């Protein structure tokens, strides 16, 4: 009967409180308290939906209450400074400090164990260099009519609709002040992207938002209207996203506001659908032809694509199509499975796609092996927050890095994990004006700029300590990793790197290339016959 103790006590103490209140009015607080508990317990006993509430009337609600604030309790009272899923307290505090131009140094000593497996560092030089600037840049689309000089650290794709109007304003303000670029995300270019004039990378997904006809197919005429805007510096075709590769999306009709309807080119009152695949192309060769066509229509701006690596033969098919046709993207952005999103099915966010490190190395290796790496720039995204993250990613093979959640922290994100329910407490990932109108674009835009600038200064100092002069000099030999308590390896020795043109002569002794390179096709994304045969064998 202990399960009913609180309920029974409420039933007993309610009339007692009423009797006492007739003599001492202060006891009316007891009438209210025990009355509410008695009513709640009675409802719990009579209802049929929850067994827990029937078995534990009143008490069950304490369990629900504590469960609802479990994430906050863990984040504020339980989580250590180094628990890095999704992001550690140490990572967040570093971004907050840099965005506010506060002291970002730490006292006493590292909180990390230098003898723990997976501990990483960059080797320093006995002859450090002095680098006079921190504005590190990479030229993208050198052969285009309108090449773009990009910072090595930029804002990753986050759409208006996923982020609020003021969050978009602040990000673009920061990009304008700091001289770096802001990826629009597949939700297209909203009026809020245009207000401050920051450089834009226009991302085009399978829904062709901002360049679609009435049937949801790609429209050249509408593409030209946006692509030739001077604020748009590059075009990015989104093939897949690290946090949910191979998955489309639906924005319910109720959420398709007049602004989103105008921005995306979709009708109000109708579900806004992002298909899981493109309709403008269906083979690797057709993808590259689409890239070339967009470059022409844009007036010669750099055009590339973003992808999360999945089946290796599909990426190899694209690479073979580049080699066979000579049609090249100006850049490729590799999105890791650890990337973020406003909302994703749990199975996709946890178990689909290749993480950034391995995906980046595969793409970099393939281009090296085909003698194409010098003509195609590589960006990478996947939990990049600090100068060491940038240095490490560039050392693995990237030319520059993108970050989404890092810049959200600069806006004031507290990792409340409420991106999906429109209840973001900081007004960043919500369309509720009562929440986002309190986010000040001017102030937060300056913080975005500060975070970028201070991170670039830290990268400058790291490079100088390593005896280097530019991020392009970083290689896998510069980053060391402890792989056991008694063994240290450089990334150059941990990963197999191909030599220039190696794929043109033979299939290298690399397990992924050995298994899938020969069977990949430039005219189809379909699996090799051997893989199809394995699938068929399971039906017998």
VEXDREN-2710 file (C-alpha; in Angstrom, 1 decimal):
% VEXDREN-2710
k/r/px/py/pz
1/UNK/0.0/0.0/0.0
2/UNK/3.0/2.3/0.1
3/UNK/2.3/3.0/-3.6
4/UNK/-0.9/4.8/-2.5
5/UNK/0.6/6.5/0.6
6/UNK/0.7/10.1/-0.8
7/UNK/-2.8/9.7/-2.3
8/UNK/-4.3/8.3/0.9
9/UNK/-2.6/10.9/3.1
10/UNK/-4.1/13.6/0.8
11/UNK/-7.6/12.1/1.2
12/UNK/-7.1/12.1/5.0
13/UNK/-5.5/15.5/5.4
14/UNK/-7.9/17.3/3.2
15/UNK/-10.9/17.2/5.6
16/UNK/-8.5/17.8/8.5
17/UNK/-7.2/20.9/6.8
18/UNK/-10.8/22.1/6.2
19/UNK/-11.6/21.6/9.9
20/UNK/-8.5/23.5/11.0
21/UNK/-9.0/26.2/8.5
22/UNK/-12.4/27.1/10.1
23/UNK/-10.5/28.1/13.2
24/UNK/-7.1/29.2/11.7
25/UNK/-7.4/30.6/8.2
26/UNK/-3.7/30.0/7.5
27/UNK/-4.6/26.3/7.1
28/UNK/-6.3/27.1/3.8
29/UNK/-2.9/26.5/2.2
30/UNK/-3.3/22.9/3.3
31/UNK/-6.8/22.8/1.8
32/UNK/-5.4/23.9/-1.5
33/UNK/-2.3/21.6/-1.4
34/UNK/-4.1/18.4/-0.2
35/UNK/-7.1/19.2/-2.4
36/UNK/-5.0/19.3/-5.6
37/UNK/-3.2/16.1/-4.5
38/UNK/-6.5/14.3/-3.8
39/UNK/-8.0/15.4/-7.2
40/UNK/-4.9/14.4/-9.1
41/UNK/-4.7/11.0/-7.3
42/UNK/-8.3/10.3/-8.0
43/UNK/-7.8/11.1/-11.7
44/UNK/-4.8/8.9/-11.8
45/UNK/-6.7/5.9/-10.3
46/UNK/-9.6/6.4/-12.7
47/UNK/-7.8/7.0/-16.0
48/UNK/-6.8/4.0/-18.2
49/UNK/-3.9/5.3/-20.4
50/UNK/-1.0/5.0/-17.9
51/UNK/-0.4/2.0/-15.8
52/UNK/2.3/3.8/-13.8
53/UNK/-0.1/6.5/-12.7
54/UNK/-2.8/4.0/-11.7
55/UNK/-0.2/2.0/-9.6
56/UNK/1.5/5.1/-8.2
57/UNK/-1.2/7.9/-8.0
58/UNK/0.4/11.3/-7.4
59/UNK/3.9/9.8/-7.0
60/UNK/4.2/9.0/-10.7
61/UNK/4.1/12.7/-11.4
62/UNK/7.3/13.3/-9.4
63/UNK/9.0/10.7/-11.7
64/UNK/7.7/12.5/-14.8
65/UNK/8.9/15.8/-13.5
66/UNK/12.4/14.7/-12.7
67/UNK/12.6/12.9/-16.1
68/UNK/11.6/16.1/-17.9
69/UNK/14.5/18.0/-16.4
70/UNK/17.0/15.1/-16.6
71/UNK/19.0/16.7/-19.4
72/UNK/19.4/20.0/-17.5
73/UNK/20.4/18.2/-14.3
74/UNK/23.0/16.2/-16.2
75/UNK/24.3/19.2/-18.1
76/UNK/24.6/21.6/-15.1
77/UNK/25.4/19.2/-12.2
78/UNK/26.6/15.8/-13.5
79/UNK/28.4/16.2/-16.8
80/UNK/32.2/16.6/-16.6
81/UNK/34.1/19.3/-18.4
82/UNK/35.3/16.8/-21.0
83/UNK/32.2/14.8/-21.7
84/UNK/32.0/15.7/-25.4
85/UNK/28.7/14.3/-26.6
86/UNK/27.3/16.3/-28.3
87/UNK/29.8/19.0/-27.1
88/UNK/31.8/19.2/-23.9
89/UNK/31.5/22.0/-21.3
90/UNK/35.1/22.9/-22.1
91/UNK/34.4/23.2/-25.9
92/UNK/31.4/25.4/-25.2
93/UNK/33.2/27.6/-22.7
94/UNK/36.0/28.2/-25.1
95/UNK/33.6/29.4/-27.8
96/UNK/31.7/31.6/-25.3
97/UNK/35.0/33.2/-24.2
98/UNK/36.2/33.9/-27.7
99/UNK/32.9/35.2/-28.9
100/UNK/32.8/37.7/-26.0
101/UNK/36.5/38.7/-26.4
102/UNK/37.1/37.4/-22.9
103/UNK/40.3/35.6/-21.6
104/UNK/40.4/32.2/-23.2
105/UNK/43.5/30.9/-21.5
106/UNK/43.2/28.0/-18.9
107/UNK/45.1/27.6/-15.6
108/UNK/47.3/25.0/-13.9
109/UNK/47.4/22.2/-16.5
110/UNK/45.4/20.1/-19.0
111/UNK/42.3/18.3/-17.9
112/UNK/43.1/15.6/-20.4
113/UNK/45.3/12.6/-19.7
114/UNK/48.2/12.7/-22.1
115/UNK/48.6/8.9/-21.6
116/UNK/45.0/8.1/-22.6
117/UNK/44.3/6.2/-25.8
118/UNK/43.2/8.6/-28.6
119/UNK/45.0/11.6/-27.0
120/UNK/46.2/13.8/-29.9
121/UNK/48.6/16.7/-30.3
122/UNK/50.5/18.7/-32.9
123/UNK/54.3/18.5/-32.8
124/UNK/56.1/21.8/-32.2
125/UNK/59.3/23.1/-33.7
126/UNK/62.6/24.2/-32.2
127/UNK/62.5/27.0/-34.8
128/UNK/59.0/28.5/-34.5
129/UNK/57.8/31.1/-37.0
130/UNK/56.2/34.5/-36.6
131/UNK/53.2/34.9/-38.9
132/UNK/52.2/38.5/-39.3
133/UNK/48.5/37.9/-40.0
134/UNK/45.7/35.5/-39.1
135/UNK/43.5/35.9/-42.2
136/UNK/44.2/32.5/-43.8
137/UNK/42.5/32.0/-47.2
138/UNK/42.1/29.5/-50.0
139/UNK/41.1/30.3/-53.6
140/UNK/38.2/28.2/-54.8
141/UNK/37.4/28.0/-58.5
142/UNK/40.7/29.4/-59.7
143/UNK/39.8/28.5/-63.3
144/UNK/36.3/30.2/-63.0
145/UNK/35.4/33.6/-64.3
146/UNK/34.6/34.6/-60.7
147/UNK/36.9/32.7/-58.3
148/UNK/36.3/33.1/-54.6
149/UNK/38.9/33.7/-51.9
150/UNK/37.5/31.9/-48.8
151/UNK/38.5/31.9/-45.2
152/UNK/39.7/28.6/-43.9
153/UNK/36.9/28.7/-41.3
154/UNK/33.3/29.4/-42.4
155/UNK/29.7/29.0/-41.3
156/UNK/28.2/25.6/-42.3
157/UNK/24.8/25.1/-43.9
158/UNK/21.9/26.0/-41.6
159/UNK/18.6/27.0/-43.2
160/UNK/16.1/29.8/-42.4
161/UNK/13.3/27.7/-41.0
162/UNK/15.6/25.6/-39.0
163/UNK/17.1/28.8/-37.5
164/UNK/15.2/31.9/-36.7
165/UNK/15.2/35.2/-38.6
166/UNK/17.4/36.9/-36.0
167/UNK/19.9/34.0/-35.9
168/UNK/20.3/34.2/-39.7
169/UNK/20.7/38.0/-39.4
170/UNK/23.4/37.7/-36.7
171/UNK/25.3/34.9/-38.5
172/UNK/25.4/36.9/-41.8
173/UNK/26.4/40.1/-39.9
174/UNK/29.3/38.2/-38.4
175/UNK/30.3/36.9/-41.7
176/UNK/30.3/40.4/-43.2
177/UNK/32.3/41.8/-40.3
178/UNK/34.8/39.0/-40.3
179/UNK/35.2/38.4/-44.1
180/UNK/34.2/34.8/-44.2
181/UNK/31.3/33.0/-45.9
182/UNK/27.8/31.9/-44.7
183/UNK/26.2/28.8/-46.2
184/UNK/22.5/29.3/-46.6
185/UNK/21.5/25.7/-46.1
186/UNK/19.0/24.1/-48.5
187/UNK/16.2/26.4/-47.3
188/UNK/17.5/28.9/-49.9
189/UNK/18.3/32.6/-49.5
190/UNK/15.9/34.4/-47.2
191/UNK/15.5/38.2/-46.9
192/UNK/17.4/37.9/-43.6
193/UNK/20.5/36.5/-45.4
194/UNK/20.5/39.7/-47.6
195/UNK/20.2/42.4/-44.9
196/UNK/23.8/42.6/-43.9
197/UNK/25.5/41.7/-47.2
198/UNK/27.7/38.9/-45.9
199/UNK/29.2/36.5/-48.5
200/UNK/26.8/33.6/-49.2
201/UNK/27.3/30.0/-50.4
202/UNK/23.9/29.1/-51.8
203/UNK/23.1/25.5/-51.1
204/UNK/20.7/23.7/-53.4
205/UNK/19.1/20.5/-52.2
206/UNK/16.8/18.0/-53.7
207/UNK/13.8/20.3/-53.1
208/UNK/15.5/23.0/-55.3
209/UNK/14.2/25.7/-53.0
210/UNK/14.6/29.1/-54.5
211/UNK/15.1/27.6/-58.0
212/UNK/12.1/25.3/-58.5
213/UNK/9.1/25.3/-60.8
214/UNK/5.5/24.7/-59.7
215/UNK/6.1/20.9/-59.9
216/UNK/9.2/21.0/-57.6
217/UNK/11.7/20.4/-60.4
218/UNK/14.8/22.5/-61.1
219/UNK/14.1/25.8/-62.9
220/UNK/17.0/27.5/-64.7
221/UNK/15.2/30.8/-64.9
222/UNK/14.7/31.0/-61.1
223/UNK/18.2/29.7/-60.5
224/UNK/19.7/32.6/-62.5
225/UNK/17.7/35.2/-60.5
226/UNK/19.5/34.2/-57.3
227/UNK/22.8/32.8/-58.6
228/UNK/23.9/36.0/-60.3
229/UNK/23.3/38.1/-57.2
230/UNK/26.7/39.6/-56.2
231/UNK/26.3/38.5/-52.6
232/UNK/26.2/34.8/-53.7
233/UNK/29.9/33.8/-54.1
234/UNK/29.5/30.0/-54.6
235/UNK/26.9/27.4/-55.4
236/UNK/26.7/24.1/-53.5
237/UNK/24.7/21.1/-54.6
238/UNK/23.7/19.1/-51.5
239/UNK/23.8/15.4/-52.2
240/UNK/23.6/14.3/-48.6
241/UNK/23.9/15.7/-45.1
242/UNK/26.1/14.0/-42.4
243/UNK/23.4/13.9/-39.7
244/UNK/20.8/12.3/-41.9
245/UNK/22.2/11.1/-45.2
246/UNK/19.8/9.5/-47.6
247/UNK/16.8/11.0/-45.8
248/UNK/14.4/13.6/-47.1
249/UNK/12.2/15.8/-45.0
250/UNK/8.8/17.4/-44.7
251/UNK/8.0/20.8/-43.3
252/UNK/4.3/20.6/-42.4
253/UNK/1.8/22.9/-44.1
254/UNK/1.1/24.6/-40.8
255/UNK/4.7/25.8/-40.6
256/UNK/5.0/27.1/-44.1
257/UNK/4.7/30.8/-43.3
258/UNK/4.5/33.5/-45.9
259/UNK/8.2/34.2/-45.4
260/UNK/9.2/30.5/-45.9
261/UNK/6.8/30.3/-48.9
262/UNK/8.6/33.3/-50.5
263/UNK/12.1/32.1/-49.7
264/UNK/11.7/28.5/-50.8
265/UNK/9.3/29.1/-53.7
266/UNK/6.6/26.8/-52.3
267/UNK/2.9/27.4/-51.8
268/UNK/1.4/28.1/-48.4
269/UNK/-1.0/25.6/-47.0
270/UNK/0.8/22.6/-48.5
271/UNK/3.5/20.3/-47.0
272/UNK/7.0/21.4/-48.1
273/UNK/8.7/18.2/-49.2
274/UNK/12.5/17.7/-49.5
275/UNK/12.9/14.4/-51.5
276/UNK/15.5/11.9/-50.5
277/UNK/17.2/12.3/-54.0
278/UNK/17.6/14.7/-56.8
279/UNK/15.5/14.8/-59.9
280/UNK/17.9/16.9/-62.0
281/UNK/20.4/14.0/-62.4
282/UNK/20.5/10.3/-61.7
283/UNK/24.1/9.2/-62.6
284/UNK/27.6/10.4/-61.7
285/UNK/28.1/11.8/-65.2
286/UNK/24.8/13.7/-65.1
287/UNK/25.8/15.1/-61.7
288/UNK/28.9/16.6/-63.2
289/UNK/27.0/17.9/-66.2
290/UNK/24.6/19.6/-63.8
291/UNK/27.6/21.2/-62.0
292/UNK/29.0/22.5/-65.3
293/UNK/25.5/23.8/-66.3
294/UNK/25.1/25.7/-62.9
295/UNK/28.6/27.2/-63.3
296/UNK/27.6/28.5/-66.8
297/UNK/24.2/29.8/-65.6
298/UNK/25.7/31.5/-62.6
299/UNK/28.1/33.6/-64.7
300/UNK/31.2/31.6/-63.9
301/UNK/31.0/31.3/-60.1
302/UNK/32.5/28.2/-58.3
303/UNK/30.1/25.3/-58.2
304/UNK/30.7/22.2/-56.0
305/UNK/28.7/19.6/-54.1
306/UNK/28.4/18.5/-50.5
307/UNK/28.1/14.8/-49.5
308/UNK/28.3/12.4/-46.7
309/UNK/30.2/9.2/-47.8
310/UNK/28.1/6.1/-47.7
311/UNK/28.5/3.3/-50.3
312/UNK/32.1/3.6/-51.5
313/UNK/31.3/2.6/-55.1
314/UNK/29.0/5.6/-55.4
315/UNK/31.7/8.1/-54.6
316/UNK/34.1/6.1/-56.8
317/UNK/31.6/6.4/-59.6
318/UNK/31.6/10.2/-59.3
319/UNK/35.5/10.2/-59.3
320/UNK/35.6/8.0/-62.4
321/UNK/33.2/10.3/-64.1
322/UNK/35.5/13.2/-63.4
323/UNK/38.4/11.4/-64.8
324/UNK/36.6/10.2/-67.9
325/UNK/34.7/13.4/-68.8
326/UNK/37.1/16.1/-67.6
327/UNK/34.0/17.8/-65.9
328/UNK/35.2/18.8/-62.5
329/UNK/33.5/20.5/-59.5
330/UNK/35.4/23.5/-58.2
331/UNK/35.1/22.1/-54.7
332/UNK/33.7/19.3/-52.6
333/UNK/32.5/19.6/-49.0
334/UNK/32.7/16.3/-47.0
335/UNK/30.1/16.2/-44.3
336/UNK/30.8/13.8/-41.4
337/UNK/28.3/11.6/-39.7
338/UNK/28.9/13.5/-36.5
339/UNK/27.5/16.7/-38.0
340/UNK/24.5/18.4/-36.5
341/UNK/20.9/19.0/-37.6
342/UNK/17.7/20.5/-36.3
343/UNK/15.9/17.2/-36.3
344/UNK/16.8/13.7/-37.5
345/UNK/15.5/10.2/-36.9
346/UNK/17.5/8.6/-34.0
347/UNK/18.7/5.7/-36.2
348/UNK/20.1/8.1/-38.8
349/UNK/21.8/10.5/-36.4
350/UNK/23.4/7.6/-34.6
351/UNK/24.1/4.9/-37.2
352/UNK/24.1/6.2/-40.8
353/UNK/27.1/7.6/-42.7
354/UNK/30.9/7.6/-42.5
355/UNK/32.5/9.9/-39.8
356/UNK/34.3/13.0/-41.1
357/UNK/37.9/11.7/-40.7
358/UNK/37.6/8.6/-42.7
359/UNK/35.2/10.2/-45.3
360/UNK/37.7/13.1/-45.8
361/UNK/40.7/10.8/-46.2
362/UNK/38.8/8.7/-48.8
363/UNK/37.8/11.7/-50.9
364/UNK/41.3/13.2/-50.6
365/UNK/43.0/9.9/-51.5
366/UNK/40.8/9.3/-54.5
367/UNK/41.5/12.8/-55.9
368/UNK/45.3/12.4/-55.3
369/UNK/45.2/9.0/-57.0
370/UNK/43.6/10.5/-60.1
371/UNK/45.9/13.6/-60.2
372/UNK/42.9/15.8/-59.6
373/UNK/43.5/17.1/-56.1
374/UNK/45.3/20.3/-57.2
375/UNK/42.2/21.3/-59.3
376/UNK/39.5/20.6/-56.7
377/UNK/39.3/22.2/-53.3
378/UNK/38.1/20.2/-50.3
379/UNK/36.0/21.5/-47.4
380/UNK/35.1/19.4/-44.3
381/UNK/32.5/19.7/-41.6
382/UNK/32.0/17.7/-38.4
383/UNK/32.3/19.0/-34.8
384/UNK/34.9/21.6/-35.6
385/UNK/35.1/24.2/-32.8
386/UNK/38.8/25.1/-32.0
387/UNK/42.0/26.0/-33.9
388/UNK/43.3/22.5/-33.2
389/UNK/40.2/20.9/-34.8
390/UNK/40.9/23.1/-37.9
391/UNK/44.6/22.2/-38.0
392/UNK/43.9/18.5/-37.6
393/UNK/41.2/18.5/-40.3
394/UNK/43.4/20.4/-42.7
395/UNK/46.3/18.0/-41.9
396/UNK/44.0/15.1/-42.9
397/UNK/43.4/16.6/-46.3
398/UNK/41.0/19.5/-46.2
399/UNK/41.6/23.0/-47.5
400/UNK/39.1/24.6/-45.2
401/UNK/36.6/23.8/-42.5
402/UNK/32.9/24.6/-41.9
403/UNK/31.2/24.7/-38.6
404/UNK/27.5/25.0/-37.7
405/UNK/27.0/24.3/-34.0
406/UNK/30.3/26.2/-33.1
407/UNK/28.8/29.4/-34.5
408/UNK/25.5/28.6/-32.8
409/UNK/27.4/28.6/-29.5
410/UNK/28.8/32.0/-30.5
411/UNK/25.2/33.2/-30.9
412/UNK/24.5/32.0/-27.3
413/UNK/23.3/28.4/-27.8
414/UNK/23.3/26.5/-24.5
415/UNK/22.9/23.0/-25.9
416/UNK/19.4/22.7/-24.5
417/UNK/18.7/20.0/-27.2
418/UNK/15.4/21.8/-28.1
419/UNK/16.1/22.4/-31.7
420/UNK/13.3/20.1/-32.9
421/UNK/10.4/21.3/-30.8
422/UNK/10.4/25.1/-31.5
423/UNK/11.2/25.8/-27.9
424/UNK/14.8/26.9/-28.2
425/UNK/15.4/28.9/-25.0
426/UNK/18.0/31.2/-26.7
427/UNK/15.8/32.1/-29.8
428/UNK/18.2/30.5/-32.3
429/UNK/16.5/27.3/-33.5
430/UNK/12.9/28.4/-33.3
431/UNK/10.3/30.2/-35.4
432/UNK/8.5/31.4/-32.3
433/UNK/8.8/35.3/-32.5
434/UNK/8.2/35.5/-28.7
435/UNK/11.5/33.7/-28.3
436/UNK/13.7/34.8/-31.3
437/UNK/12.9/38.5/-31.1
438/UNK/15.0/38.8/-27.9
439/UNK/18.1/37.7/-29.8
440/UNK/19.9/40.9/-30.8
441/UNK/21.5/40.5/-34.3
442/UNK/23.9/43.4/-33.8
443/UNK/25.4/42.1/-30.6
444/UNK/25.4/38.5/-31.6
445/UNK/26.8/39.3/-35.0
446/UNK/29.8/40.9/-33.3
447/UNK/30.2/37.7/-31.2
448/UNK/30.2/35.6/-34.3
449/UNK/32.9/37.8/-35.8
450/UNK/34.9/37.6/-32.5
451/UNK/34.7/33.9/-32.3
452/UNK/36.0/33.5/-35.9
453/UNK/38.8/36.1/-35.4
454/UNK/40.0/34.7/-32.1
455/UNK/40.0/31.2/-33.4
456/UNK/42.0/32.3/-36.4
457/UNK/44.5/33.9/-34.1
458/UNK/44.8/30.7/-32.2
459/UNK/45.4/28.8/-35.5
460/UNK/48.1/31.3/-36.3
461/UNK/49.8/30.6/-33.0
462/UNK/49.5/26.9/-33.5
463/UNK/51.1/27.1/-36.9
464/UNK/53.9/29.3/-35.7
465/UNK/54.7/26.9/-32.8
466/UNK/54.9/24.1/-35.4
467/UNK/57.3/26.1/-37.5
468/UNK/54.8/26.6/-40.3
469/UNK/53.6/29.7/-42.2
470/UNK/50.3/28.7/-43.6
471/UNK/47.6/26.0/-43.0
472/UNK/48.3/24.6/-46.5
473/UNK/51.6/23.3/-45.1
474/UNK/49.9/21.1/-42.6
475/UNK/50.0/17.3/-43.3
476/UNK/49.1/14.1/-41.4
477/UNK/52.7/13.9/-40.2
478/UNK/52.2/16.9/-38.0
479/UNK/49.4/15.3/-35.9
480/UNK/50.3/12.6/-33.3
481/UNK/47.9/10.2/-31.6
482/UNK/48.4/7.8/-28.7
483/UNK/47.1/4.4/-29.9
484/UNK/48.0/2.5/-26.7
485/UNK/49.6/3.3/-23.4
486/UNK/53.0/2.7/-24.9
487/UNK/52.6/3.5/-28.6
488/UNK/52.3/6.8/-30.5
489/UNK/51.6/7.1/-34.2
490/UNK/51.3/10.0/-36.6
491/UNK/48.2/10.3/-38.7
492/UNK/50.4/9.7/-41.7
493/UNK/51.3/6.3/-40.4
494/UNK/47.8/5.4/-39.2
495/UNK/46.1/6.1/-42.5
496/UNK/47.1/4.8/-45.9
497/UNK/47.7/7.8/-48.2
498/UNK/47.8/7.2/-52.0
499/UNK/50.6/8.6/-54.2
500/UNK/49.9/11.1/-57.0
501/UNK/48.3/9.2/-60.0
502/UNK/48.4/5.9/-58.2
503/UNK/44.9/5.0/-59.3
504/UNK/45.8/5.6/-62.9
505/UNK/48.3/2.7/-62.9
506/UNK/46.8/0.1/-60.6
507/UNK/44.4/-0.7/-57.8
508/UNK/46.4/0.2/-54.6
509/UNK/46.7/-2.1/-51.6
510/UNK/44.0/-0.3/-49.7
511/UNK/41.1/-2.3/-48.5
512/UNK/38.3/0.1/-49.8
513/UNK/39.9/0.7/-53.2
514/UNK/40.7/-3.0/-53.6
515/UNK/37.1/-4.0/-52.9
516/UNK/35.2/-1.4/-54.8
517/UNK/37.2/0.7/-57.2
518/UNK/37.3/-1.7/-60.2
519/UNK/33.5/-2.2/-60.1
520/UNK/32.5/1.4/-59.7
521/UNK/30.7/2.9/-62.8
522/UNK/30.6/6.5/-64.0
523/UNK/27.2/5.9/-65.7
524/UNK/25.3/4.6/-62.6
525/UNK/25.1/4.8/-58.9
526/UNK/23.9/1.1/-58.9
527/UNK/25.8/-1.4/-56.8
528/UNK/28.3/-3.6/-58.5
529/UNK/27.0/-7.0/-59.7
530/UNK/28.9/-8.7/-56.9
531/UNK/27.1/-6.7/-54.3
532/UNK/23.7/-7.1/-56.0
533/UNK/24.4/-10.9/-56.0
534/UNK/24.9/-10.9/-52.3
535/UNK/21.7/-9.1/-51.8
536/UNK/19.9/-11.5/-54.0
537/UNK/21.3/-14.5/-52.1
538/UNK/19.5/-13.4/-49.0
539/UNK/16.2/-13.9/-50.7
540/UNK/16.7/-17.5/-51.5
END
